[in-house]
């Protein structure tokens, strides 16, 4: 577990321990119901893929159910097949690396140096002229979110020294007068998720955020009376992803007391679905493993 991910895990695990055994088993069964024949985990449609597999594997790991003699061989075969694809995006590569790191942790293995070098070389294809990283090879602009993921990626591979190659300046330039950050340089509308990504990146780099209370205020304004957080001020319905991102950022900023934890827990509880998973928002009609991970994590954080 990397330094930053270990901090996130430390926030979640005490609360997960307070979830009833019956509910933990329901969530486990939900994750396993998304296991595809190819060894990966499905989203709402299609085959198992790397993105959704990362959420399911992480969720099972936190619940203590990843050490499964039926499950691990299938995930391992899936990961080996996926690694040969030439079209992987940074999110795909990170998802692959994250899943592999958790499987390695369970079986007591490590990445080979050859594998690490190949992954690092692949990642550098996404670096842009500003020193940050884009979401695809065709993207003209670097992405706040992908640049944050780069720091996680380097930590997962045991190459934390590479984080120092990520410049702070281009990210700070994406801060807007309301205290939030944008995903891309040209954008004017700040959002909860790029703000959380920027805050997390600066936290990993050990770089203080100037006038950080403005960003705290921005995030707090996104929490609604229902307890959930909006993706940005022009969206009227809060969701689990934005809520998890906002809460994580407020913890990183040392402002966890600003979160209405009781309302947050109620928000997550209301999004539980009969199938054992979670809806992403109140308007949702389908569950998936991504939102189920966020729902589980938010309930756990609210317990603490």
C-alpha positions, 0 to 999 in steps of 0.5 A: 500500500502506498503512502497516500493510499494508506492514508485513505485506507486508514480513514476507511478501515475503522468504519468498515469494521463497524459495518455488520457482518451481514451487510459486509457479506451483502456487499461482497456478494454484490461485487462478486456478482459483477465478476465476468467470465474473462476474470475482470469485473463489469460495470453496468454493461459489457465485459469485465474491464480494468476500470471497474475491476479496480473498484471491485478488487479494492472493495473486496480487499478492504472488506477482507475478502480478496484472499480467495482461491477461486477469485485470485487466479481469475483476476491474475489471468485477466490482468495478464491479458489486459497488460498486452493491450496497446490502447490503454489510457492512464486510467487503464494503466493505473487500474491495472497497476492497482489491481496487480499491487493488491493481488501481489500484496495478498500472494506475497509478490512484487513487481519485477524491475522489467515490469516497472520500467515498462510501465514507467516508459508507457506512462511517459507517453502522456506527459505534456509540455507543461510537465503534467499528464494528459488523459489520452495520447491525443489530448492537447492539454494535461489533465488535473486528475491524470496528473494526480493519478501519476503521483499514485502510479509512481508510489504504487511502483515504488518510484516515489522519487519520480513524483518530484518531476511533477510541476506544481505551477500548472496545477495552481494556475487552474485554481479559480476565484471561487477556490476550486480547480478546473480539470483543464487549463482553458476551463472556467468552471471549477469542479469538486473532483478536479479540486479534490485531485489538485488538493490530493496532489499537493498533499502528496508533494508536501506543497501547502495550498495558498489560501487553503481556506478558500478551497475549504469554503468551496468544497463545503458549499458543495455539501447539500442538506441531504449530506451529499456533495455536488460535482459543481455548482451548476449540477443540482443533484449530489452523487457518491463520487463527488461526495467521496472526492470532496470528503477526501480533500477536506481531510487532506486540508485538515478540515474534516470537522467541516463535514456534516458526517451524520448527513453524509452517512444518511445520504449514503444509506439512502442510496443502498439498493436491494441488490446489495450495491449502491446507486450513484445518485437519487435519480439513478436506476442502476447500481455498479461496483464503482458507486458501491465502493464509494457508498461503502467508503462513505458510510465507513468514513461517517462512522468515524 
